[in-house]
Amino acid sequence: MEVSKRLHSVEEYYFSKKLKEVNVLKASGKPIINLGIGSPDLQPPEKVIKAITDSFKDENAHKYQSYQGLPELRDAIYGFYRRHFNVFVNRDTEVLPLMGSKEGILHISMAFLNAGDEVLIPNPGYPTYTSVTKLLHAKPVFYNLAAHNNWCPRYKCIRKTGFK
């Protein structure tokens, strides 16, 4: 059985490569503080462990979760955006918890991109933007972000990229 042609454009995930490099440095005795991925290195508080353990006793713990996520989680996300960004969203139709950002980026890209479409991607930026764009045979168009501009896009420079 042959794999799909699109699979030939998939490279090893950026953070996977970096973690291998970090592990080599650790193995050689280098003191490493990993600030790359939000992976906790401390045990959760005892009350968190107890809450997780108790949750397994819930009569619905063995069932699939709702496709929309728990209403309490959607409410919390709604409240966060309202409080911190003064953004009001409909918690029933505009909030969708995901397992991770890569899932969301892939699904949104699959819904809106066709082969050959151009995708603006910030540099520096999240490597998943580029890998998903290539996977879908769209064309990455990079634009630079800089500290002197508070890491915000400069729209005049984006126009100069030739983005259509």
C-alpha positions as CSV (number, residue, x, y, z in Angstrom):
1,M,0.0,0.0,0.0
2,E,1.3,3.4,-0.9
3,V,0.9,6.5,1.2
4,S,-0.8,9.6,-0.2
5,K,1.4,12.0,-2.1
6,R,0.7,14.8,0.4
7,L,2.4,12.8,3.0
8,H,5.7,13.3,1.2
9,S,5.6,17.0,2.0
10,V,5.2,16.4,5.8
11,E,8.4,16.9,7.8
12,E,9.2,16.0,11.4
13,Y,7.4,18.4,13.7
14,Y,9.7,21.3,14.7
15,F,9.3,20.9,18.5
16,S,10.0,17.1,18.1
17,K,13.3,18.0,16.5
18,K,14.1,20.6,19.2
19,L,13.3,18.2,22.0
20,K,15.7,15.6,20.6
21,E,18.4,18.3,20.5
22,V,17.6,19.2,24.1
23,N,17.7,15.5,25.2
24,V,21.2,15.2,23.6
25,L,22.4,18.2,25.6
26,K,20.8,16.8,28.8
27,A,22.5,13.4,28.2
28,S,25.9,15.2,27.9
29,G,25.3,16.8,31.3
30,K,24.4,20.3,30.2
31,P,22.0,22.1,32.7
32,I,18.8,22.7,30.6
33,I,15.8,24.8,31.5
34,N,13.2,24.0,28.8
35,L,11.0,27.0,28.1
36,G,9.8,25.6,24.8
37,I,6.6,23.7,25.4
38,G,4.2,24.3,28.3
39,S,4.9,20.9,29.9
40,P,4.7,21.1,33.7
41,D,7.6,19.7,35.6
42,L,6.0,19.8,39.1
43,Q,3.3,17.4,40.5
44,P,-0.2,18.9,40.5
45,P,-1.5,19.9,43.9
46,E,-3.1,17.1,45.9
47,K,-6.6,18.5,45.6
48,V,-6.2,18.4,41.8
49,I,-5.1,14.8,41.8
50,K,-8.1,14.0,44.1
51,A,-10.5,15.8,41.8
52,I,-9.1,13.9,38.8
53,T,-9.3,10.6,40.7
54,D,-12.8,11.3,41.9
55,S,-13.9,12.2,38.3
56,F,-13.4,8.5,37.3
57,K,-16.2,7.5,39.6
58,D,-18.7,9.7,37.8
59,E,-21.3,7.6,36.0
60,N,-20.6,9.4,32.7
61,A,-16.8,9.2,32.8
62,H,-16.7,6.3,30.3
63,K,-18.8,8.1,27.7
64,Y,-17.6,10.3,24.8
65,Q,-17.6,14.0,25.6
66,S,-19.9,16.4,23.8
67,Y,-18.5,17.7,20.5
68,Q,-19.0,21.2,21.8
69,G,-17.2,20.7,25.1
70,L,-18.5,21.1,28.6
71,P,-20.9,24.0,29.0
72,E,-18.9,25.1,32.1
73,L,-15.7,25.2,30.0
74,R,-17.4,27.2,27.2
75,D,-18.7,29.7,29.8
76,A,-15.3,30.1,31.3
77,I,-13.7,30.7,27.9
78,Y,-16.5,33.3,27.1
79,G,-15.8,35.0,30.4
80,F,-12.0,35.1,29.8
81,Y,-12.4,36.8,26.5
82,R,-15.0,39.2,27.8
83,R,-12.9,40.2,30.9
84,H,-9.4,40.3,29.3
85,F,-10.1,41.5,25.7
86,N,-13.6,43.0,25.9
87,V,-14.6,40.5,23.2
88,F,-18.2,39.2,23.3
89,V,-18.8,35.8,21.6
90,N,-21.8,33.5,21.5
91,R,-20.7,30.7,23.8
92,D,-23.0,28.2,22.0
93,T,-21.9,28.9,18.4
94,E,-18.5,30.7,18.6
95,V,-16.6,28.8,21.3
96,L,-15.3,25.3,20.5
97,P,-12.8,23.8,22.9
98,L,-10.2,21.7,21.1
99,M,-7.6,19.0,22.1
100,G,-4.9,21.4,21.0
101,S,-4.0,24.3,18.6
102,K,-2.8,21.9,15.8
103,E,-6.2,20.3,15.6
104,G,-7.9,23.7,15.2
105,I,-5.4,25.0,12.7
106,L,-5.7,21.9,10.6
107,H,-9.5,21.8,10.6
108,I,-9.9,25.5,9.9
109,S,-7.3,25.3,7.1
110,M,-9.1,22.2,5.6
111,A,-12.3,24.1,5.6
112,F,-11.0,27.2,3.8
113,L,-7.9,26.4,1.8
114,N,-7.7,24.9,-1.7
115,A,-4.5,23.8,-3.4
116,G,-2.6,26.8,-4.6
117,D,-4.2,29.3,-2.2
118,E,-1.8,31.7,-0.5
119,V,-1.5,31.8,3.3
120,L,0.1,34.7,5.2
121,I,2.4,33.3,7.9
122,P,4.2,35.4,10.4
123,N,8.0,35.0,10.9
124,P,8.7,34.2,13.7
125,G,5.6,32.1,14.0
126,Y,4.1,28.8,15.0
127,P,5.6,26.1,12.8
128,T,2.2,24.4,12.5
129,Y,1.0,27.2,10.2
130,T,3.6,26.3,7.6
131,S,3.3,22.5,7.9
132,V,-0.5,22.5,7.6
133,T,-0.3,25.0,4.7
134,K,2.1,22.7,2.8
135,L,0.1,19.6,3.7
136,L,-2.9,21.1,2.0
137,H,-0.8,22.2,-1.1
138,A,-1.4,25.8,-0.4
139,K,1.5,28.4,-0.7
140,P,3.0,29.9,2.4
141,V,3.7,33.7,2.1
142,F,5.9,34.8,5.0
143,Y,6.0,38.2,6.5
144,N,8.4,39.4,9.2
145,L,7.5,40.4,12.8
146,A,10.0,42.6,14.7
147,A,10.5,43.6,18.3
148,H,10.7,47.3,17.3
149,N,7.1,47.0,16.1
150,N,5.9,45.2,19.2
151,W,5.8,41.9,17.2
152,C,2.7,43.2,15.3
153,P,2.3,42.9,11.6
154,R,3.3,45.8,9.4
155,Y,0.7,45.9,6.7
156,K,2.7,47.9,4.3
157,C,5.4,45.2,4.3
158,I,2.7,42.5,3.8
159,R,1.5,44.3,0.7
160,K,5.1,44.2,-0.6
161,T,5.2,40.3,-0.4
162,G,3.0,40.2,-3.4
163,F,0.2,38.5,-1.5
164,K,-2.9,38.3,-3.6
